[in-house]
Amino acid sequence: MPAPVISPAEKAYIQDGVAHDCRADGRSRLEYRHLVLESGLLSQAGGSARCRLGETDVLVGVKVEIGEVEPDKPNVGRILCNVECAPSASQQFEGRGADDLNNTLTQALDRIYNGPQGGFDLEKLCIIPGQSCWLIYIDAMVMDYAGNLFDTIVMTTRAALQDTRIPKTEVQDLGDGEFEFDVVDDVEEAEPLEGWDDSPVVVTLYKIGERYIVDPTMLEELCAQVILSVGVNKHGQLCGTQKSGLGSLEPSLLSDMIQTATQLALPLIDKLDTKLHDDYEKELDKRRKGEHVEKMGFFAAVI
């Protein structure tokens, strides 16, 4: 399936709108589309979330299992990522059209959560050093694609990790360097996954003409000469950057784009985390009162 194309007239129209800070859908250059985020959707998953940013739609499920540590990393747990684009999401994804994109997105997500900037202390996922650890499987499914895909995947994954609970384990020392452990079956004893709120969001900026935009539509993506993805955590720390596209960036423009991405990321994180924390506290309050807790939760936010 050939890549989508855009006519010269459409491209000129989009470029002119960006230059005048008035995009085709009425947004300004640095304005997001409507965002809807649901968490706790999959009862069989350790955690889950679904995000719709405009028409882009992503579902993430997190599965927690016990596995063996890697020989070269005997004291840490493991996070394994996978991204799949549903063939129905776009004509580009029919047949084997999405294979390269799946691999690219999977590798990018893996770099976020397995690097030092991911926010997680992987040693806390180790159960018995040199033997057993928790394996955190992150599976993202792209249900619909209408621009700004990777940013949406990261936001959804972050919410799914917040929803994830790790069963409590009890380790017994048998002596002579031998250990065994039991997993507590009581779901009430399961604990939140530490470090999710220190993981970054990604803000991707697209340079069109002499200016840049955030949260593009598919047609706007086709007009971009340079794409800069910036990872930022809640502390305003830069967690990584990645440039793509055929164009170049002057150092001063690169610095300006990174600063803009940071400024956009902080209120975005604050809005998302405030609601996630509120939902979690409500869940805890229900548990304290002995009330039944439904797994499904929902919130919507306009960015």
Phi, psi and omega in degrees: 000122181293155178293149179297150181237162179228140182285156177303323181293317178296319181297316180296321179297315180294316179298320180293321178296318178296319180299328181260012177059038176214100184280171187300329180266010176092355180280159171279175184300322187249032181251134178276158169284175179295134183245129175234128183230127177242142177232159178070038185276328188256108185292335182271356180263156175292334177191154181201159177199157176224135182232135173238113178248104192064235178260357176285130189226121183229137176241131180234131173242141179242127179244139182243124180223161174267133180215185180269146176289158174284141183304323181273356177223071189286350187244014183228154172278185185226141174243123183241126187248149175209133178237131178232134176260119180296137179305331180284349183290328182196151177298333178297335188267002180289150182065233179256018185296338184261359186302312181296318180294319177303314181295318181296314181293321178298314180296320180294319179292321179297320180297326181294310191270346178254002176264170180296341181273000185287342178093348184262138171269097186295341177295333180287348176269358178276132180265304175232113182308134179081356183231288191237150178208170173274135173255124179254109179265122177251115180243116180251131177243123177274110183275325180209143185237117179219037177103153175057049189290310187294320177302319180293319179299316182293317178299317181293317180298318180299318179291323178294323178293325176296326182280349186283138176238139180255124177302144179285140177241148177239114183263134179244132178271114182270357182088163181056034177074012180258137180226155169217161182219156175239145176260125180285121184284340184294117181295336179292339180272350180297146186245149176298154177283112183291141174098354182300323184284350174266354178286151186277162160260164178243130174245117181255127179252139183243120180274119179235116187067233181261001183232175182226158184229167175241154176052065182282158167279175180298318181294322178294324177300324181291343181267352187282133174272329181223139178236126181235116177260130184234124176266131183223136176261182186292344178272002182079013181277140178283122184256358179151155176222153175213128179252140174218175185101169185268348183275180179236165180233131172292147180307321181293322178289321177301314179298318180295320181292320178295319179296319179296317179300319178296317180295327178283326184291320187298310177293330177296312178299317182299315180295315181294314184290325179301314180291318180298317177296319179298317180295321180293318179295323177296321178296315179298320180297320178295321180295320180297326181275358179078015180278153176290135182250116173288145182284334187277136174225165183208140167207157177232142180221137175259121182270000000 
